[in-house]
Amino acid sequence: MVFNTLTFVVFFAIVVALHALPFGWTTRKINLLIASYIFYAAWNPPFILLLWVSTVVDWYAAQGLVRADRPATRRAWMLLSVVANLGMLLYFKYGKFLLQNFTTLMAAIGVDYHAPESDIVLPVGISFYTFATMSYTLDVYLRRALPARNFLDYALFVTFFPHLVAGPIMRPTELVPQFETPRRASLQQLCFGLGLMTLGLFNKVVLADTLLSGAVERVFDRGKMPGMLDAWTGTLAFSGQIFCDFAGYSTTAIGAALCLGFNMPDNFRFPYAAVGFTDFWRRWHITLSSWLRDYLYIPLGGNRHGPARTNIALLTTMLLGGLWHGANWTFVAWGAVHGTYLIAERGLRVRFRNYRPGPWAIFGLGLLTYTLVDFTWVFFRAKDFTTAWHVLGGMAGVNVGAKPVLPTVFIVAVAAVTPAILAAHWYMRERTLESVVARVPPIVTGLLWGLMLFAIVISQGAGNAFIYFQF
């Protein structure tokens, strides 16, 4: 089930209505748990078993960690959780990838090996709920948090449908305490939550799917070498599409949770106004960035053991972060380029530590950051390196004789949407949506809300799944 369908509208209306009825708090939590399983089962019912296994294993692992009185026993419980979760993730997400690369390696050394045929289906959201459940046992193991007081609260944390399949990647300390006391949305929360859902769906349905996706597909999926204009248009279109699609999902998810009385953290803070790549990763997919920082970068040494160790930790974190996004070497390349950017930025900050840029310099550095990020999106979107080199060659102007692949209407759409996205990000760079809405007259807010709803309704969408569902 996806947010941008009438099925979800009906489902969500029923969930909100049931949550508002005068049932006991335990009954309402059970209703939410059942609704979350229904939401997930709409994709592929058998995969509910994987979700259940992950939930039960981590619940008992955390209980074992609390009861254990020896370090070796605590490590054993922690390893049980890590092996169970990563084992499922490796099999379902990386099984085919590992077999293909093993076959290629065997062929390279002269061994004629043929991998058995496999029909592994990737469970929706496995990357997201695996990281969420692992953070639970790792936090208990590291004594950062206590385990949940009851199984119902923990099971609801894992399966809570707004964040289940594409984040934000929640920590137990952020959501489990909210399940301990009865919650209903106030009228203000309900209105703001519905507004966030409308904004998120506008980003997804109108901007990502209707105005930008066509240019992306023609440039990246046609197997042709694009010229400079087409290559840049397709790349800028994907830059906008990936933001509007993923931030649209996160915004809708946060709004849905708020309509039920629950708070979830921001996942995006206008990243295309970032100045530098450290700033970018503080604004883009924030819950993943913080997860990688806390459970990978810092354990690898962070910045505590000198520049060389820091650079290794940065590059390793970004390489694994890239691989987390998909079982393809293009994602590893995307992570490697971002890791290189971060390392170079650290060196420049040391070199120019006394430099204080003025407003125009900040704006120029922000546009440079955005441009360099756009180059990395080529690897993220391309299905293989051949396509990536074709698009990068077009952006560099070396695809001599390339024929146009984009109709004028697509170029005009991207030329209109891209500056609008950048202007919005720069205006909101140091602001919050709540503060801006509070200053806008209600009649203007209502008018904009109505226009977004109208645009969503008239857009000829087909209920396209969100891009990050494949990760």
C-alpha positions in Angstrom: 0.0 0.0 0.0 1.4 3.4 -0.9 0.4 6.8 0.4 -0.5 8.2 -3.1 -3.5 5.9 -3.7 -7.2 6.0 -2.9 -6.8 2.7 -1.0 -4.5 4.4 1.5 -6.9 7.4 1.8 -9.7 5.0 2.9 -7.3 2.9 5.1 -6.0 6.0 6.8 -9.5 7.5 7.4 -10.6 4.2 9.1 -7.4 4.2 11.3 -7.9 7.8 12.4 -11.5 7.1 13.2 -10.8 4.0 15.2 -8.0 5.8 17.1 -10.4 8.6 18.0 -13.0 6.2 19.5 -13.2 6.0 23.4 -11.4 2.6 23.6 -8.8 1.9 26.2 -5.2 2.8 25.4 -4.1 -0.9 25.0 -7.0 -1.5 22.6 -6.1 1.5 20.5 -2.5 0.3 20.4 -3.6 -3.1 19.2 -5.7 -1.4 16.6 -2.6 0.5 15.4 -0.5 -2.7 15.4 -3.1 -4.6 13.3 -3.5 -1.7 10.9 0.3 -1.6 10.5 0.4 -5.3 9.6 -2.4 -4.8 7.2 -0.6 -1.9 5.6 2.5 -4.0 5.1 0.7 -7.2 4.1 -0.9 -5.2 1.2 2.5 -5.6 -0.5 3.2 -9.3 0.0 1.6 -11.1 3.0 4.2 -13.8 3.5 6.9 -11.2 4.3 5.0 -10.4 7.5 6.9 -13.4 8.8 10.2 -11.7 8.3 9.0 -8.6 10.1 7.7 -10.8 13.0 11.0 -12.7 13.2 13.0 -9.5 13.4 10.6 -8.2 16.1 10.8 -11.3 18.3 14.5 -11.9 18.0 15.4 -8.3 19.0 12.9 -8.3 21.8 14.3 -11.4 23.4 17.9 -10.3 22.6 17.3 -7.0 24.5 15.8 -8.9 27.4 18.8 -11.3 27.5 21.2 -8.3 27.5 19.5 -6.9 30.6 19.6 -10.2 32.4 23.2 -11.2 31.4 25.8 -10.8 34.1 28.9 -11.7 32.0 30.4 -9.6 29.1 30.6 -12.8 26.9 26.9 -13.5 27.4 26.0 -9.9 26.6 28.1 -10.1 23.4 26.4 -13.3 22.4 22.9 -11.7 22.7 24.1 -8.7 20.7 25.6 -10.9 18.0 22.4 -12.9 17.8 20.5 -9.7 17.0 23.1 -8.5 14.5 23.5 -11.8 12.7 19.7 -12.4 12.5 19.0 -9.0 11.1 22.0 -8.6 8.8 21.6 -12.2 7.7 18.0 -11.6 6.4 19.1 -8.3 4.8 22.1 -10.0 3.1 20.1 -12.9 1.8 17.1 -10.9 0.4 18.8 -7.7 -0.7 22.3 -8.8 -1.6 21.9 -12.5 -2.4 21.7 -12.1 -6.2 24.4 -9.4 -6.2 26.8 -11.6 -4.3 26.2 -14.6 -6.6 26.7 -12.5 -9.7 29.9 -11.1 -8.5 31.2 -14.5 -7.3 30.4 -15.9 -10.8 32.3 -13.0 -12.4 35.3 -13.5 -10.1 35.4 -17.2 -10.9 35.3 -16.4 -14.7 38.1 -14.0 -14.2 40.4 -16.7 -12.8 39.3 -19.2 -15.4 36.7 -21.2 -13.5 33.5 -22.0 -15.4 31.0 -21.6 -12.5 27.3 -21.2 -13.1 25.3 -20.0 -10.1 22.0 -21.7 -9.5 18.9 -19.8 -10.6 17.4 -17.8 -7.8 14.1 -16.0 -7.5 14.7 -13.8 -4.5 12.1 -11.1 -4.0 13.2 -8.0 -2.0 10.8 -7.4 0.9 9.6 -3.8 0.9 11.3 -1.7 3.6 13.7 -4.3 4.9 16.6 -1.9 4.9 14.6 0.6 7.0 13.1 -1.7 9.6 16.4 -3.7 10.0 18.2 -0.6 11.0 15.4 0.4 13.3 15.4 -2.9 15.2 19.2 -3.2 15.3 19.4 0.3 16.9 17.2 -1.1 19.7 19.5 -4.0 20.7 22.7 -2.0 20.0 21.5 0.9 22.3 20.6 -1.6 25.0 24.0 -3.4 24.6 25.8 0.0 24.7 23.7 0.9 27.8 22.3 4.0 26.0 18.7 2.9 26.6 16.6 0.5 28.6 14.5 -2.1 26.8 10.8 -1.4 26.2 8.5 -2.2 29.2 6.2 -4.4 27.2 6.2 -6.3 24.0 3.2 -4.5 22.5 5.0 -1.1 22.7 8.1 -2.6 21.0 6.1 -4.4 18.3 4.3 -1.2 17.5 7.6 0.7 17.3 8.9 -1.8 14.7 5.7 -1.9 12.6 4.2 1.6 13.0 3.0 2.1 9.5 4.0 5.7 8.8 7.7 4.9 9.1 7.7 1.2 8.4 8.7 0.9 4.7 10.7 4.1 4.0 11.5 5.8 7.2 12.3 8.1 8.9 14.5 5.5 10.6 13.2 5.7 14.1 15.1 5.1 17.3 13.3 3.3 20.1 14.0 6.2 22.4 12.1 8.5 20.1 8.9 6.4 19.7 8.5 3.8 22.4 8.0 6.4 25.2 5.2 7.9 23.2 3.4 4.5 23.3 3.4 4.5 27.1 0.8 7.1 27.6 -2.6 7.6 25.8 -2.4 9.9 22.8 -4.9 11.6 20.5 -4.2 14.4 18.1 -5.5 17.8 19.0 -7.4 19.8 16.4 -4.2 21.8 15.7 -2.1 18.6 15.3 -4.7 17.1 13.0 -4.8 20.1 10.8 -1.1 20.5 10.6 -0.7 16.7 10.1 -3.2 16.8 7.2 -1.3 19.8 5.8 2.0 18.0 5.9 0.4 15.0 4.2 -0.9 17.3 1.4 2.5 18.9 1.0 4.2 15.5 0.9 1.8 14.2 -1.7 2.1 17.4 -3.8 5.9 16.8 -3.9 5.5 13.2 -4.9 2.5 13.2 -7.3 2.8 16.6 -8.9 6.5 17.5 -8.9 8.3 14.1 -8.8 5.9 11.9 -10.9 4.2 14.4 -13.2 6.7 17.2 -14.0 10.1 15.6 -13.5 10.0 11.8 -14.1 9.6 12.0 -17.8 12.9 13.8 -18.4 14.7 11.4 -16.1 13.4 8.2 -17.8 14.2 9.5 -21.3 17.8 10.4 -20.4 18.7 7.4 -18.1 16.6 4.6 -19.5 16.7 4.9 -23.3 20.3 3.6 -23.7 21.4 6.6 -25.8 24.2 9.1 -25.4 22.5 12.4 -24.5 23.8 15.8 -25.6 24.8 18.5 -23.0 21.4 20.1 -22.7 19.6 16.7 -22.4 22.2 15.3 -19.9 22.0 18.3 -17.6 18.3 18.5 -17.9 17.9 14.8 -17.0 20.3 15.1 -14.1 18.7 18.2 -12.7 15.3 16.5 -13.1 16.5 13.5 -11.1 18.0 15.8 -8.5 14.5 17.3 -8.0 12.7 14.0 -8.4 14.7 12.1 -5.8 14.2 15.0 -3.3 10.5 15.5 -4.0 9.9 11.7 -3.9 11.7 10.9 -0.8 11.1 14.1 1.2 7.5 13.8 0.0 7.3 10.3 1.6 8.9 11.5 4.8 6.7 14.6 5.1 3.6 12.5 4.5 4.7 9.9 7.0 5.4 12.6 9.7 2.0 14.1 8.9 0.2 10.8 9.2 1.9 10.1 12.6 0.9 13.6 13.8 -2.7 13.0 12.8 -2.6 10.1 15.3 -0.9 12.2 18.0 2.7 11.0 17.6 5.8 13.0 16.7 8.5 11.8 14.4 11.8 13.6 13.6 12.5 15.6 10.5 14.2 13.7 7.8 15.0 16.6 5.4 16.0 20.2 6.1 16.2 21.8 2.7 19.4 20.1 1.7 19.8 21.9 -1.7 20.7 25.0 0.3 23.6 23.2 2.0 27.0 24.8 2.1 29.4 22.0 2.0 28.9 18.2 2.2 29.0 17.9 5.9 26.1 20.4 5.9 24.4 18.4 3.1 24.4 15.2 5.2 23.0 17.1 8.2 20.1 18.0 6.0 19.6 15.0 3.6 18.1 11.7 5.0 18.9 12.9 8.5 17.9 9.7 10.3 20.1 7.6 8.1 23.0 10.0 8.4 22.7 10.0 12.2 22.4 6.1 12.3 25.6 5.7 10.2 27.3 8.2 12.4 26.4 6.6 15.7 26.7 2.9 14.8 29.4 2.9 12.1 31.5 6.1 11.9 32.1 6.6 15.6 32.8 2.9 16.3 35.3 3.0 13.5 37.2 5.8 15.3 35.4 8.9 14.2 37.6 11.9 14.4 39.4 10.8 17.6 42.5 9.2 16.2 44.0 11.6 13.7 43.3 12.7 10.1 44.3 9.3 8.4 42.0 7.3 10.7 39.2 9.9 10.3 39.4 9.7 6.5 39.3 5.9 6.5 36.3 6.0 8.8 34.5 8.6 6.6 35.2 6.7 3.4 34.2 3.3 4.9 31.0 4.8 6.2 30.0 6.4 2.9 30.9 3.2 0.9 28.7 1.1 3.2 26.0 3.8 3.1 26.1 3.7 -0.6 25.8 -0.1 -0.6 22.8 0.2 1.8 20.9 2.0 -0.9 21.1 -0.9 -3.4 22.9 -4.0 -4.5 24.8 -2.4 -7.4 28.3 -1.1 -7.8 26.9 2.3 -9.0 25.6 2.9 -5.4 29.1 2.1 -4.1 30.6 4.6 -6.5 28.0 7.2 -5.3 29.1 6.6 -1.7 32.8 6.7 -2.7 32.4 10.1 -4.4 30.5 11.5 -1.4 33.2 10.1 0.9 35.9 11.7 -1.2 34.0 15.0 -1.0 33.8 14.8 2.8 37.5 14.1 3.0 38.4 16.9 0.7 36.2 19.3 2.6 37.8 18.4 5.9 41.2 19.2 4.4 40.0 22.5 3.1 38.5 23.4 6.4 41.9 22.9 8.1 43.7 24.8 5.3 41.3 27.8 5.5 40.3 27.6 9.1 40.4 31.4 9.5 38.3 32.1 6.4 34.9 33.7 7.1 32.8 33.8 4.0 30.4 36.6 3.4 26.8 36.2 2.2 27.6 36.0 -1.5 30.5 33.6 -0.9 28.1 31.4 1.1 25.6 31.5 -1.7 28.4 30.6 -4.2 29.6 27.7 -2.1 26.1 26.5 -1.8 25.6 26.4 -5.6 28.9 24.6 -5.9 27.8 22.1 -3.4 24.5 21.6 -5.2 26.4 21.2 -8.6 28.8 18.6 -7.2 25.9 16.7 -5.6 24.2 16.6 -9.0 27.2 14.8 -10.4 26.8 12.1 -7.8 23.1 11.6 -8.6 24.2 10.3 -12.0 25.7 7.2 -10.3 22.7 6.9 -8.0 20.2 6.8 -10.9 22.1 5.0 -13.6 21.4 1.3 -13.8 25.0 0.6 -14.8 28.3 2.4 -15.4 27.9 2.5 -19.1 24.8 4.7 -18.7 26.6 6.8 -16.0 29.5 7.5 -18.3 27.1 8.4 -21.2 25.3 10.9 -19.0 28.5 12.3 -17.5 30.0 12.6 -21.0 26.9 14.5 -22.1 27.2 16.9 -19.1 30.9 17.5 -20.0 29.9 18.1 -23.6 32.0 15.3 -25.2 29.1 13.3 -26.7 29.7 14.6 -30.2 26.9 14.0 -32.6 24.4 13.0 -29.9 20.8 13.4 -31.0 18.2 15.2 -28.8 16.1 12.9 -26.7 14.0 15.3 -24.7 11.0 17.2 -26.1 10.8 20.9 -25.4 7.9 20.5 -22.9 10.2 18.3 -20.6 13.0 20.8 -20.8 10.6 23.7 -19.9 9.2 21.7 -17.0 12.6 21.0 -15.5 13.7 24.6 -16.1 10.7 25.9 -14.2 10.7 23.4 -11.3 14.5 23.3 -10.5 14.9 27.0 -9.7 11.7 26.9 -7.7 13.0 24.1 -5.6 16.4 25.9 -5.1 14.6 29.2 -4.2 12.4 27.4 -1.7 15.4 25.7 0.0 17.4 28.9 0.2 14.4 30.8 1.6 13.8 28.1 4.2 17.5 27.4 4.9 17.4 28.9 8.4 13.6 28.6 9.0 11.2 25.9 9.9 7.9 25.2 8.2 6.0 25.7 11.5 7.4 29.2 11.9 6.6 30.2 8.4 3.0 28.8 8.5 2.5 30.7 11.8 3.3 34.0 10.2 1.2 33.5 7.1 -2.5 34.6 7.2 -4.9 31.7 7.5 -6.7 32.6 4.3 -3.4 32.4 2.3 -2.5 29.0 3.9 -6.0 27.7 3.1 -5.6 29.0 -0.5 -2.3 27.3 -1.0 -3.6 24.1 0.6 -6.5 24.1 -1.8 -4.3 24.6 -4.8 -2.0 21.7 -3.8 -5.0 19.4 -3.3 -6.4 20.5 -6.7 -3.0 19.9 -8.4 -2.8 16.4 -6.8 -6.3 15.5 -8.0 -5.8 16.6 -11.6 -2.3 15.1 -11.9 -2.5 12.0 -14.1 -0.6 9.8 -11.6 -0.7 6.0 -11.6 0.0 5.4 -7.9 3.7 5.0 -8.6 5.7 3.5 -5.7 8.1 5.8 -3.9 11.7 5.5 -5.2 13.1 4.5 -1.8 10.7 1.5 -1.6 13.3 -0.4 -3.7 16.0 0.1 -1.1 
